Amino acid sequence: MTKIKLTYKTIITLMIGISLLTGSCTQQNPETELYRPVNYIVLLDLSDRILVRHVTETDQLLIQTVFQSFVGCVRQNLTVRSVDKLKVRIMPQKGSTLDLYSYENRLSIDMSALDVSMKNNALVNFDKQLATSLASLYREAYQGPATGNYFGCDIWKYFNEQLRTDLEHGYINYVIILTDGYFDFENSAHALRKGNRFTSSDFYAGLSSLDWQVAAAERDFGLIPIDLKQPVHCLVCGLNSKKEQLTELEKLGYFWKKWMLESHADTCILIPFSSSEKMKHELVKQIKTVKK
């Protein structure tokens, strides 16, 4: 009788053990379950800001830094399985002679569109030509030393008309904007207005007192928001005041954050213009922070 009871217990124990083993074999790796592909979108403001000393070389360094972060994500989940994306977009400028689409194609890579056997080679080849393509782009973007040779960069237009089609559902979307932070036009008449909301930053000039933030809140000044419709982490790199006012940089950051909050971005991180290495370090740190 005792022998049968022990055998019964043994059978039950074995069945439970087999069940656990089977479950552990079919269970996915937690890291694989949590993995989500990344979609890096780098937006370039090629207005007269590129005349500021060290801006062009800093931009190129930051773009290459984003690419290295992209490569890290590709390798993390094995290159052959990667569906990660990197897109460089040049924001609209009236009268620009740049071949925008050619440069955007050369500076973008979509791992999901590549055959498995081609993915690693494509990544290596992209890396080899990146610096040359960037140097060529900034060389062509230079229109001489006069600010009048440069049209304003329509940041709002890109966000309103194109960004949503560049965002990816199910991805971690990073939007890295290389800009001085201004929404400039060659003619302010082209800007839109809705109450005290605008598509240009001309209204900043009317907020010159030390209590500008109180006035801005009371009158609800800001940029016209856009419903992004997808989770977005926004990093604005290179904020740089064109004016001598001590509060100008603070204003740039305030209205960018307000705009992104009202447009339903998940985060809006501001990185002021400084030395290239400092900005690179800050960008890497912030991208890692967002990933967590």
Summary of the structure (lengths in Angstrom):
residues: 292
radius of gyration: 24.8
end to end distance: 58.8
largest distance: 101.3
contacts: 809
relative contact order: 0.13
helix: 53%
strand: 15%
